Amino acid sequence: MHCRHFNGYKPCGRHNASSPNNTAGADGCKENCASRDLVKTRVLFIHLGAMGAVVRSTSLLRAIHKKYAGCHLTWVTQAPTDALLRSHPLIDRVLTTSRDDMLALAALEFDVGFCVDKSLVAVGVLKQTQVDQIFGFVAQARTGAIVPATPAAENLWQIGLSNQKKFFENTRPETELMAEALELTNFDRDEYDLRLSDREWREVAERRKLWAKPSQLIVGLNTGCSDVIPYKKLPVESNRQLVSALSSMGHSVVLLGGPEDTSRNQRIAHGLPAIDSPTTRGLRDGLVSVAACDIVVTGDSLGMHLAIAMKKWVVAWFGPTCAHEIDLYDRGVKVLTSARCSPCWSRACHKSPMCYDLVDLKSILAGVVRGANQRHLSNRIFGRRPTDYTADSPA
């Protein structure tokens, strides 16, 4: 049984070589080392995409560590999402689907494996290594059909196969459904879990000073979404109306997004008192911008999941996707389109008006007002690290 920090080819740097009784054990470690942490279970967690869904899966980390105390956790995902997971204290190793990482995975064996994605690529990752017990989803080798690995995943599997169940019958959030499918019975509505470094928290503080006066709330307007379902973003004109209204309330408005949103954000901000956040510096810098906000207005996108992870007040609007699948953890408001065909999860649509045209902007603004009046905002404890407070903490 090896220490968590033992790699077998160089000192881990955690032991004082000049200390007495500095004798190496059978695994090469110093048995009297205060940092010695013997691994009891080797766990593999596979969730490749989409990016927002991967962020949501961090809510399972605590339940995994409760069930498998003393485990060593390897998480496999796709780049660039791995940047959000690296250096996380509950994840020991982060791998991607790159050739070199798959070669590294082939050298490993695991006691337990979780496969969250219902995809052949994710199941193919399982084939790159040896796993004694698998939860979640696997594939039938001859047909390629994705099936539950254990009976516990049957419910989530059936929901995915039926629009009736997914859109209308299911009322439970995806976090709860995943925990059930993976047999993490000690999951207790655990929060998303992303971490910023000390350097990143300093940058959060700098952006807050740059973006707003001490008396102002910073409202982040997440304007974009992935290309998979492009209808999860409001039109440019709707965003401009929100900027005008929020600014008139006295709030500082910051436009959030990724590289694909840069020119669009410039169009939204033209002639209006809106601040363009950096959009081309990568996922972690985007997370810093989200953390610098107090309230985030967003569609069902990566930006929404980042805001939930940073414990912001979230005003999320829903058109093509299912609002009931998202848990805002009592820190937000959901605004649903009035389109009768919602939800649909359609990747292509040419209806007029579109579902995003039928989102009530007044309801979004009311959600912002409600958030501004919340105790954890009005008492000015926002802008601090999520681990520093809960919604009920005193100022």
N, C-alpha and C positions, 0 to 999 in steps of 0.2 A: 504494500500500500504506500503510494508516494505522496509527498507533500504537494500541495497545490502549486507551489512556486518552483518545484523541481523540474528542470528540463533535461538534465543529464549531460550537458555539454559545456556549461559555464556556471560560475557562482551566481546565485540569485541576488546577492547584494544585501540581503536582509539579516545576515548573521555576523556578529562581531568575531572576526577570526582570532583576535588576541584573547578572547575570554577563556577561562580555565575549562578543563574537561571538553576541549574542542575536538571531540571524536566523531568521525563520520559514521552514520548508521549504514545498514545494508543498502539503502536507496541513495547513498551519497550525501544525505543531509546530516546536519549536526543535531543530535537527539535532544540537546538542551536548548535549542533555538526557540526564543520566545515567539517567533513568527511561524513556527512549524504548524501546518494545517493539513492534516491527513484527509484525503478525499475518500468518501464512502461510496459514492455513486457517480458514474460518468453519464451525463445527460446530453443528448443531441436535440436541438430545437430547430426545426426547419420552417421558416416563413419567408418566402421570396418576395412577394408583392401582393397588392400595390403598396406604395410607400406609406400612405395613411393607415392602411390595415396593419402594416408591420408596427407602426407606432402604437396602435391600439393593442397589439399583442404584448407589449411590455407590461400591460396590466396583469399578466399571468406570472410574471417573474417571482413575486413573493409567494404565490401558491405553490410554485414548483419547489422553491427552497424550503417551504414548510413541509411538503410531502417527502422531499428527499433531502433531509438535513445533511449538511456537509457535502453537497454534490458539487461537481465540477461541470459547468454549463458551457457548451459550445453552441453558438447560434449561427446558422447559415442563412444568408439573405443575398439579395442582388445589389450590386453597386448602382447608384451611390448611397443607397439607404444605410449601408454599413457604417457610414460616417456618423450617424446618429446613435449607434450602439457601442462604438469603440470606447474603451476606458470606463465602461459602466461597471460599478462595483459588484453587480450581481451576475455579470457575464464574464466568464474567464477567457473565452476565445471567440473571435468573430471571423467567420470565413465568408467568402462570396462564391459565386459559381464560376469564377475564373479558373483557367486550366491549372495554375499553380496551386490554388487553394483546394481544388478537387483532388490533386495528387496528395496534398497534405492530409485531406480527409481519408483517403484510401489507406493511410498508415495507421488509422485509429480504430478503436473498437469502443462500443458504448453499451451500458446496461439498459438504458431507456432512451427511446426516441419519440419525439412528437413531430408529426407532419401536419401542419395546419392547412396548407394549400391543397386544394383539390385540382391538382395538375400533374401531368406526366413528368414535367421537368422536376418538380419537387420530389416526386416519388423516385425519379431517377437519381436524385442526390442520395437517397437512402441506399441505393444499389452500390454506391461508391464506398460503402463502409459496412461494418458488421454491427447490428443492433439486436440485442437479445429480446427486447419487448417494445412493441410499437403501438402508439396511441394516435388517434386522428384518422388519417386516410392513407390508403395504399392503392395499388392498381392490380387488376387481374392481368397476369403476364401475357396471355395470348390475345385478349381483346383490347387491352389498354383502358378498360373502363375503371373509373375511380370508385372505390367502395370503402365503407367504414372498416377501420382496422379492428375495432371492437364494437359490441352492441351499443356502447355509450355514445358513439358518433352517429347513430342511426337517425336521430331527430334532426341534427344539423344537415345531414346528407339529404334527408327527405325535403327539408325546407328549400334547399338549393334546386331540387328537381321540380318543384311546384310553384308557379307564380301565385296561385291561390293561397297557399300556405305562407309564402314569403311576403306577399303584399298585404294580406288581409287577416289571416288567422294568427300568425305569430305576433306576439306583443313584447317579446323579451329582447334585450339588447344583445348585440353580437358578442360582447365580452362574456356574458353569462352563458351563451350558447357554446362558445369555444371552451370555456372551463368545463362544462358538462361533457363535451365531446372528448376532451383529453383526460377525463376522470380526475380532474383537480377539484375534489369535493370540498376542500378547505378554502376555495375562492370565496371571498366575502365582499363583493363589489369593490375589489381592489382598484386603486387608481392607476392610470397610465404612469409610466416611470421613465422619464428622460432626465439626464443630468447635464448641467453645464459646469465647466471648469471655473476655477477662481478667476482666471483671465477673462473668460467670457462674461462672468457676472460683473466684472469691472467695466466691460464694454457696454453691458446693459445699462449700468448707471450713467455712463457717458452719453448714451443715446437719449436717455430720459432727460438729461440736462439740456441736450441740444434740441430736442423735439418739443418741449413744453415748458411753460412756466410752472413754478411749484404748486400753484393753485389749480392747474388744469389737469383734466383727465386726458390720457392719450387713447384715442379710439383707432385701432388698426382696422383698415378696410382691406380684407383679403380678396383681391379682385379676380384671381385666376383659378384654374383647375387643370387636371391632366387632359390629354387629348382623347382618352378612352371614352369618356362621356362629356363632350364639350359643353353641354347644356347646364352644367353645374356652376355657371358664372353669369352674373347679371350683365345686361347690356351696358355699354359705355355711358349712355345717357342716364340710366338708372343710378350708376355709381356717382355720376356728377351731381345728381339731385341729392344723394345721401351726403356727399361732401359738403354741399352748400348748407343743408339742414343741420348737420352735426357741427359745422363751424359756427353757425348762428347760435347754437346752444352754448358756445364758449369752449368747446372741446378742441384739442389739437388732433387733426386727422392725418394718419400716416397710411400710405398705400403700401400694402404687402404683396409679395408675389415672387415668382422665380424668373429665370432668364427669358422665358417665353412671354412674360407679362410686361417686360420693360417698356416697349414702345406703346403698348396699350395704356399702361399707367401714366405715361407722359400725356397721352390724349385726355385721360380722365382729369389730370391735374391742371391742364392748360387754362390759365386765367383764374384759377381757384386757389384758395388758401390750403392746399394739401401738400404734404411732405412725401417725397419719393424715398422709400427705404432702399438700401442696396439690394439689387435683385440678381446680381451675377457673381456673387462670392461663395456660393455653395449652400448646402443644406444647414450646416451648423450656424453660419452667419444669419440665415433666415430665421433659425430658432432664436437667436439672440434678439432679432428685431421683434419677434412675437413676444418674447419675455419682457421687452421694454414697454409693451402696451398694457393698459389696464382692462380694456374691453376690446374684443375682436368680433367684427361682423364678417360673416363668411358663408360660403356655400359648403356643401358636403364634400370636402376636399382635404388634401394634406394639411393645409393651413388650419383647418378646423381641428384636426387631431393634434397638431402642435400646440394650439391654444388650450385645448383640454389638458394636455400634458403639463403645460406651464401654469395650470390652475387659474386661467383667466375667466372673466365673465364672458360667455360666448353667446352671441346672437346668431344662430345658424338657420339659414333658410333651405328648404327642401323642395325640389321639383321632381326630377326623374327618379330619385332614390328614396329609401325608406327611413323616415324619421325615427321610427320606433327602434331601429337597430343601433341607434347612437345614445350613449349615456353621457349626459352633460354633468353628472354628479352634483345636481342641484345648484349649479353655477351657470345658469343661462336660460335662454328662451329659444324655442323652436318655432319658426314661422313657415307654414306650409303654403304652397301654391294653391290657388283655387281651380287649377286645371283638373277637369274630371278624369283625365286619363292618367293622372299621377297616383302612385308611382308606376314606372314602366321599365326602368333600367335599359332603355333603348339607346343604342349607340348612334343611331341615325334617325332624324325626325325632321319633317318639313311642314308641320302644322302651323297654322296661324290663327290666333296668337300662340306663341310658344309658352311653355310652362313658366319660364323665367319672366315673361311679360306679365304674368298673373300673380306675381308675388307682391303683397301689399307693403309698400315702403313705409307707410305709417306704422304698421305693426313692428317693422324692424326698428324704427326710431323709438317706439314705445319700449321695446326690449332694451335699448341702450339706456333710456331713462330709468327703467327698473334696475338695471345693473349699477348705474351711478348712485342710486339711492341705497344700495346694499351696504350693510354695516362694514364689511371688510374692505369696501372702497371708500365710503364717506369718512371712515376713521383714519384714512391715509396710511394704511399699512401695505398698500399695493406697491409693486416695484421691488419687493423683497423675494428671497428665494422661496419656492413653493414649500420646501421642507421646514421653513421658519414659522409657518402659521397654518391654521385651518380657517374655514369660513366663519367659525365662531370665536376666533381668537380675539382677545382684547387688543385695543390699539396700543 
